[in-house]
Amino acid sequence: MVCVPCIIIPLLLYIWHKFVQPILLRYWNPWEKKDDDGNVIKKGPDFPFECKGGVCPFRSGRQEDGERQ
């Protein structure tokens, strides 16, 4: 038989991380980066580069025949 805290604590942690924490962090987030005026600094793109004009600077690990290094 499993003790009561072994069931209740994981259940409460799941409810906290799934439902309560996202709502709380929307209004109070101490880890948000802010500038000197107190405005939230928007982070850049999720990917480390941006494709501009249909050309991406990222090169895959696979090299083309004419592109030897």
ROKOL-185388 format. One record per residue (C-alpha): x, y, z; residue in three letters; residue number from 1. Coordinates in Angstrom, 2 decimals. Each point is the difference from the previous one (the first is absolute). Layout:
% ROKOL-185388
> X,Y,Z,ALA,NUM
...
***
This chain:
% ROKOL-185388
> 0.00,0.00,0.00,MET,1
> 1.26,3.47,-0.89,VAL,2
> 0.12,2.74,2.62,CYS,3
> -2.26,3.03,-0.45,VAL,4
> 2.80,2.60,-0.50,PRO,5
> 1.45,-2.16,-2.80,CYS,6
> -3.24,0.51,-1.92,ILE,7
> -0.96,3.53,1.06,ILE,8
> 3.36,1.77,-0.52,ILE,9
> 0.50,-1.07,-3.66,PRO,10
> -3.64,0.84,-0.72,LEU,11
> 0.35,3.48,1.50,LEU,12
> 3.27,0.57,-1.89,LEU,13
> -1.67,-1.01,-3.26,TYR,14
> -2.91,2.40,0.62,ILE,15
> 2.45,2.79,0.94,TRP,16
> 2.19,-0.38,-3.12,HIS,17
> -2.84,-0.65,-2.44,LYS,18
> -2.58,2.60,1.10,PHE,19
> 1.03,2.39,2.78,VAL,20
> 3.58,0.92,-0.93,GLN,21
> -0.74,1.19,-3.59,PRO,22
> -2.76,2.29,1.28,ILE,23
> 2.20,1.34,2.81,LEU,24
> 2.98,0.60,-2.30,LEU,25
> -2.17,2.01,-2.37,ARG,26
> -0.47,2.67,2.69,TYR,27
> 3.19,-0.34,2.06,TRP,28
> 3.18,-1.32,-1.58,ASN,29
> 3.19,0.86,1.89,PRO,30
> 2.17,-1.52,-2.77,TRP,31
> -1.24,2.32,-2.75,GLU,32
> 2.70,2.28,-1.35,LYS,33
> -0.85,3.69,0.23,LYS,34
> 1.73,3.15,-1.14,ASP,35
> 0.72,3.06,2.15,ASP,36
> -3.54,1.37,-0.47,ASP,37
> -1.58,-3.27,1.19,GLY,38
> -1.21,-1.09,-3.43,ASN,39
> 0.20,-3.69,-0.84,VAL,40
> 2.71,-0.82,-2.54,ILE,41
> -1.34,-2.22,-2.75,LYS,42
> 2.27,-2.92,-0.75,LYS,43
> 1.24,-0.62,-3.50,GLY,44
> -1.07,-2.80,-2.29,PRO,45
> -0.16,-3.49,1.45,ASP,46
> 2.34,-1.21,-2.70,PHE,47
> 3.57,1.39,0.11,PRO,48
> -0.28,1.59,-3.45,PHE,49
> -2.58,1.51,-2.31,GLU,50
> -0.62,-0.81,-3.65,CYS,51
> -0.16,3.18,-2.07,LYS,52
> -1.04,0.22,-3.62,GLY,53
> -0.48,-3.76,-0.28,GLY,54
> 3.67,-0.68,0.85,VAL,55
> 0.97,-1.66,3.26,CYS,56
> 3.55,0.40,1.33,PRO,57
> -0.19,-3.42,1.64,PHE,58
> 1.86,-2.79,-1.73,ARG,59
> -0.94,-3.54,0.78,SER,60
> 2.63,-2.57,0.94,GLY,61
> -0.32,-1.46,-3.47,ARG,62
> 2.25,1.70,-2.54,GLN,63
> -0.83,0.39,-3.64,GLU,64
> 2.38,-1.37,-2.67,ASP,65
> 1.41,3.40,-0.96,GLY,66
> 0.33,1.28,3.57,GLU,67
> 3.05,-1.64,1.51,ARG,68
> 1.87,1.56,2.88,GLN,69
***
